[in-house]
Amino acid sequence: MHSAATPDPYGDNILIRQINPIPSPAEALQKLMYLPRIPKDVESIPSHVRTHYLMDVLDLHIPSLIERSLLLSVDLMVRQGYKSRDPLRAETWAGLYGENLHNTPLLPRALGAAVEGVSGVGKTQGCLRSLHSLGPQTIVHEKFPRIAGSLMQVVWLSVEIPPSGKAADFARSLMTAWDQATGGRRFDEWLAKDKIANGLRALDEWQQVASAHFLGILHLDEVQNLFKLSSLERRAQRKRAQAQAPELAIVEDQVLRWLLSLSNTGQIPLLVSGTPDGIGALSKRLSTLERLNTCGFHAFQPISDPSEPDYFGSFLSTLARYQYVAKPLVVNKDVECEIIDLTGGIQRVIVALWIAAHRVAYERNTDTLEIQDFRKAASTWLAPLAPAIAALKSQDPRALSRYDDLMRLDSAFWVGFWSKMRSG
C-alpha cells in the first residue's frame, strides 16, 4: 500500500497489507474533516424548509490538532500491534495457543492510548473517525498462514462500556459488537441467555476469539462507567472537608483485572476514552499510566480562548459559512467571545446554539441572523445546560463536583432537543 519511493517499515505483513497507507499529518486532518453541502440561493427557500438543511450542520466536523494526533496514534498502535503478531512468525501462534513466549526475539508489546475530555468536546467522534480512517473494519483472507480455508481479520472494534459497569453486561456488549461487525453469530449461545452468569468466563472467551481473528485495536468508550460514586454519607463527609471531587469506587474488580491482563499480554492494543474522573480513576486502579499511554494521552478541551489559532479560528470561521439566512451575521472577535461565554466552549453545545439561534431568527421573519438570537436561544432552548456551563466557566472545584462528568448531563435532554430541532 506504499509507493515505490516510500519505504514501508512493516514489509509485506499480511495483516497490514489492506489497511490504508500510513497518513501524513496533513492527510490525517483531511481524513478527519467533513464539510456538508451548502445550499445555494437560500433566500428563495422557505424558512421551514431551511430548518431541514440547517440540520446538516450536525455533520460538520473540523478536527483539532489533538484529534490529528489521536488518528496518528491509532494508526501507529494498529501497525505496531500487527508487527509483533505477524502470522508468519511461530511466536505469534505460540502466543495464541498460550505457550511460553520467553526468550523469543520479538514479544508482543503492550500498546495503549487514552482520550480524556468532558462530554461534548468530540472525543468519541475523534476516536471513531480515527478508527474509520484505517480502512475496512473487517478483511477476509481467502488464504492465511497455518489455516486451512479463509480467515476474517477484524481491524478495529469500538464498544461503549455499559452503565452498570459489570463484567456480564460488558461481555454482552463486546459480543454483540463483535457479531455486528463480523456479520456472524459466533456468540449466539451467550447472547441468547437472559443473564450471563459468569462474566469473567464470557470475557475470556471473547478475548480468545478476538485474538484468533487478529483484532487490531479495541476502543472502549465511557470508561467512567467502570466506576460509581461513593455512598451519599461518604460524599457528604468529603463535602464537609471541601474535597474537590466526588470519590469514585470500582463497580467490579474482575473487569479491571481482565483489562489489566488484556493490556499485559500485548495481544490487542487498547484505546480508552472517557471523562476526566473516569480516566483518572482507571489510571489509579491500573497502578500505572504507562499501559494506557505508550502511544499517547490525548486531552480534548473546551474552547476557552478565541485566539486559539489551531482550532477555534478554523472551527468558527467554517461554521460561519453555514448561515441559512439572506443577511448573515458577521462573525468577528466579539461574536466569538460571546459564543464561548454562552456555551462554555463545548463544541457540541456551540453547534446546538448555532442551530437554535437560527430557529429564533426565523421566528422574527426578518431573514437575518443577529447576536441577540444566540442570547435568546441560550436562555430558552439551552436553558437546562446553563448551570453546568456556569460551573465549567468558573472552574470552581465545588461547583464542578456537582456534575459527575460535567457536561454529560441527562441524555434525555439531547434526545428531546434534537427532536424539537428536526420537527421545525
SULLIN-V103214 format. One record per backbone hydrogen bond with DSSP energy under -1.0 kcal/mol. NH is the residue of the N-H (numbers start at 1). CO is the residue of the C=O. If there is no record, write none. Layout:
# SULLIN-V103214
NH:CO, NH:CO
This chain:
# SULLIN-V103214
6:3, 11:8, 13:10, 16:13, 17:13, 19:16, 20:134, 28:24, 29:25, 30:26, 31:27, 32:28, 33:29, 34:61, 44:41, 45:42, 49:46, 50:46, 51:47, 52:49, 53:49, 54:50, 55:51, 56:53, 57:54, 58:55, 59:56, 60:57, 61:34, 68:64, 69:65, 70:66, 71:67, 72:68, 73:69, 74:70, 75:71, 76:72, 77:73, 78:74, 79:75, 80:76, 81:77, 82:78, 83:79, 84:80, 89:86, 94:90, 95:91, 96:92, 97:93, 98:95, 99:94, 104:101, 111:109, 113:270, 114:296, 115:272, 116:298, 117:274, 121:118, 126:122, 127:123, 128:124, 129:125, 130:126, 131:127, 132:128, 133:129, 134:131, 135:132, 139:153, 141:151, 147:144, 151:141, 153:139, 154:213, 155:137, 157:217, 159:219, 161:221, 165:162, 170:166, 171:167, 172:168, 173:169, 174:170, 175:171, 176:172, 177:173, 178:174, 179:175, 180:176, 181:177, 182:178, 183:179, 188:185, 191:187, 192:188, 193:190, 202:198, 203:199, 204:200, 205:201, 206:202, 207:203, 208:204, 209:205, 210:206, 211:207, 212:208, 213:209, 214:211, 215:210, 216:154, 218:269, 219:157, 220:271, 221:159, 223:273, 225:222, 226:223, 227:224, 228:249, 230:247, 235:231, 236:232, 237:233, 238:234, 239:235, 240:236, 241:237, 242:239, 243:238, 249:228, 251:226, 257:253, 258:254, 259:255, 260:256, 261:257, 262:258, 263:259, 264:260, 265:261, 270:111, 271:218, 272:113, 273:220, 274:115, 279:275, 280:276, 281:277, 282:278, 283:279, 284:280, 285:281, 286:282, 293:289, 295:112, 298:114, 300:116, 303:345, 308:305, 309:307, 313:308, 315:311, 316:312, 317:313, 318:314, 319:315, 320:316, 321:318, 322:319, 323:321, 327:367, 332:330, 336:332, 337:333, 338:334, 339:335, 340:336, 341:337, 342:338, 343:339, 344:340, 346:343, 348:120, 350:346, 351:347, 352:348, 353:349, 354:350, 355:351, 356:352, 357:353, 358:354, 359:355, 360:356, 361:357, 362:358, 363:359, 364:361, 369:327, 373:370, 375:371, 376:372, 377:373, 378:374, 379:375, 382:377, 383:380, 385:382, 386:383, 389:385, 390:386, 391:387, 392:388, 393:389, 394:390, 395:391, 400:396, 401:397, 402:399, 403:400, 407:405, 413:410, 415:411, 416:412, 417:413, 418:414, 419:415, 420:416, 421:417, 422:418, 423:419
